[in-house]
């Protein structure tokens, strides 16, 4: 499924909708949090949300069961923690259903109050079992665009982000608190009109590249040997006018969900048919892909 936060400029409010290939479109309410929030990450049916009025306040919730947990505040002062605006560059949620636990990761460049950023990369990790934050510091020279840091995938006990230049995947191993770089498929072509996205496919890392006329998908079949296999190659000629703005959000072996400025599309891999699932009827202030997250519902308890 797909969760999209719809902002309405005329009413200064937002709503959360769920788009399901089988059940259609429904509205999801997070009013049980009693706060104005923004969804920051999604993993295995749980959402990580940040408070809009109160910086540094984070929740993890299950919208299906309406269970939620307010995370304890970390000891780091927000103004000295992250550069440039006190907000973490990377926010990730890792939910292990087999162990019935979750982790929240906040990572970003360090800046001491009154000083320029010094190049160190702070990582704060919340562990639901201990109900505490832990911290480690490393050096990262990778940059992240807004959309690269918005797409985060949890597989093999690690959280993964695509770097801003789309040159590699950056993986954070949550068992040993280390960063690792994973190479992209050799066939990924860099250049004008080519865009690369990071998704999950049946428990594996997957990369989708969109060009003017093609959508190509790879899956990382061997995680440790970094062996990529081609999944499919889809012509985009029938949606040519939408190609510059489409953004793949989630996928299965059967279909791919994509968002554009105003619509949510689904592509059925077997029938090779495209279908519009949702279209904004009001004056949405942001493109839909700006606040869209892959979602898989669960009734697992927090």
N, C-alpha and C positions, 0 to 999 in steps of 0.2 A: 504494500500500500504506500500511499504518499500523504504526508501532512504538509499543508501549506498555510502560512499565516497571511491573511488578506487584510491589508490596511486600506481604510476608506478615508480619503482626505476630506470629504464633505462632512463626515460625522466625527472625525478625530478619534476613531476607535478601530480595533482590529478584531478579527475572528479567526478561528482555527478550523479548517475543513480537512476531512479525510476523504481521499479519492481511492476507491477500491475497484479493481477490474471486474469483480463479480457482483458487488453490492451497490456500486455507483458512488454517489457523493453524499456525505453526511457531515453535520457540524459537530465538532468536538469542543467541549467546554472544560477549561481549567480553572473555573471559578472557585473550586474547593481550595485553591492556594491562597485566596483572599489577598491577592497582590497583583499589580500590573507587571506582567512578566514577558520575557522574550525567550522562545525556544532556541537553545544553543546547540544541542546535540541529541541524537536518537540512537538507541541500541537495544535490540531484542525486546521491544515493547516498552522500554523505559525512556523518559525524556529528561534531559538536564535543562533547567530553565534558570535564567538570571532575573533578578528584580530590576525593573527599569528605574524606579525612584531611588533605590538603595544599592549603591555600588558595592560589590563584594559579597552580596547575598545570593546564594544558589540553592535551588531545590532539585531533588530527583523525584519523579512521580510516575505512576502508571495511570494513564488516562482511562483505561478500561475498568480498573478496580477503584479508581479515585484515591488510592493510597499515595502518600507523599512523605518526604523527609526533608526537613530543613538542615542543610549541612552546617556544621560548626564553622565559625569564621577562622581563617588561618591567621597566624600571628603577624604575618607580613602586613605592613601598612600599604594600602593600595597605591598611594602616591609615590612610594619608593620601589614598588614591586616591578611594574611593567612599563615599558616605553612603547608608543609615545603618549598614550592618553590614560594610563592607569589600568587599562583593560588587557587581559591576556590575549596574545596573538593567536594562540591555539587553544581551543576548548574541546575536550574529548570525553566521551562516556563509554566505558567498557562494562558490559553486563554479561557475567558468566552464569547462565541458567543452571548448569550442572552443579555448580558450587553454591548457588543461591547468594551471590555477592556481586557488588559492583564497585567500580572505581571512577572517579572524576579527575581529569587532568587539566590543569591550567598551566600554560607555558608561554614564555615571552622574554623579550630582551630586558635586562636589568638596568635600572637607572636609580642611582642614589639621589636623594633630594638635593636639588641645587646643582647637580652635575650632569654632564652629557652621558648618554648610554655608553657602557664600557665594553660592549661586545659579548658579555657573558649571557647565557641563556638559562633562566631560572625555570625549574619544573616543580610544580606542587601537585602531589598526588593524594587524593582522598581515598581511604580504604574503608568500605562499609563494615568490615569485620572488626576493625580496631576503633572505628569512629574517630579517626585522627588523620591529620595531614602529615605527609613527609615531604622533604625537599631535597633536591640535588641540583647542582650547578654544572653546566657544560658550556662548550663554545660552539655556536652554530653560525655559519656564514650564509645560510639559506634564507631567502626572502619568500614571503607568501602573499599572494594576491587575496582579495576578499573572498573570492569563490573557491580558491584552492584551500584556504583554511576552513571553509564552511563544510567541505566534503571530507569526512573522516570515517575510516573503516576499521572495525575491530575484528581481526581474525588472528588465529595462531597465538593468542595471548598478548597481542601487540596492537597498538593504535597506529594508523597509517595516514599520512597526509602527502599530497602531491605538492612539490615545491612550485614557487611562482613561475619559474622559467620552464616548468614541465621537463626538467632535465633528469629527475629521479624521484623516487618515493622515499619519504623519511618515516622510519618506523621506530616507535618507542616500545621497547620490551618491558612490560609491567612486572615481570618476575625478577629482573635484575637491574632495573632502572638504567638502561643503556639505550642510546640511539644507534640506529643502523640505516644505511642507505641501500635501496634496492633499485637495480637498473630497470628501465622500461624496456618493452619489446624492441628489438633491433629495427623492426619495420615501422615503428612510429616515426612519422615524418614531421620535421619541424619546418615552419615557414608560414608565409602569409596565408590566412584563410583556414589554417589547421588548428583545432582546439582539442586538448586532451583532458579527460575527466577520470576520476578514480571512484569506483563503485565496488560493491561486493556481489559475488555470484555463487550461490550454493556453498557458502563457507570459505570461498577463495577470493583473493584479490583479483579485481578485474579492471581493465583500462579500456575506455571508449575514446576513439578519435573521430571527430567530425570535421569533414572538409566541405567544400561547396556541393559535392554530389554524392559523397559516400559517408556511411557510418560503419566503422570497423571496430570489432570487439575482440579483446584478448583476455585470457584467464591465466593466472599463475598456478599451473598444475603442480609444480614442485617448488615449494616455498623456499627451501634451503639451497637448492641448486639454481634457483631463479630461472626456471624453464617456463617460458610463456607459450601458450597454444592459441591459435586463432579460433574464435567461436563462430563468427559470421561476418559478412560484408553486405551491407544493406544500401540499396540505392535511395537517394533522397530526392529524386527528380519530382515525385508527385507532391512534395511539400516544399518545393524549391523556395517559395517566397518567405517561408518561415525559418529556413535554415540559419540565417545569421543570428537568430535569437533563441534557438532551442538549446536546452541544457538537460542532459540525461541525469535523472535523480536516483532511480532504483530499477532493479531488473531481476528477472528469474530466467530459467531456461526457456520459458514460454513467451514472455513479453518484456518490453522496456517502457518505463514511464519517463516522459520528458515534459519539461515545463518551458514555456516561452514567456513573453511579456504579459500576455493576457490569457493564455490557454494551458490546459494540461492535456497532453496527447498520450496515447498508448499504442505501441507497435507490437503486433502479434507475429512472433517469429515464424510459426508454422504456416499460417495463411498469408503472411507478408502483407497484411492489411493495416492501415492506420485508422485510428478512431479518436475523435475529440471527446474527452471525458468531462471537461469543465471549461467554462469561459467566464471571465469576470464581466459582470454587468454594471458595476459601479466605477467610480473614478479611483481605481487602485493607484496608490502613490509609488509603488515599487514593482519591478518585474517579478513575476511569480517565482522564478528560480532563485530570487534573492533570499527567500525565506522558506524554501521547500526542503523537506527531509524525508529520507526513506524511513518507513515504519512497518514493523511487524508486530501485530497485537499479541499480547500474552496475558494470562491471568495469574502469572507468577507473583508471589508476595514479595514485598520489599523486606 
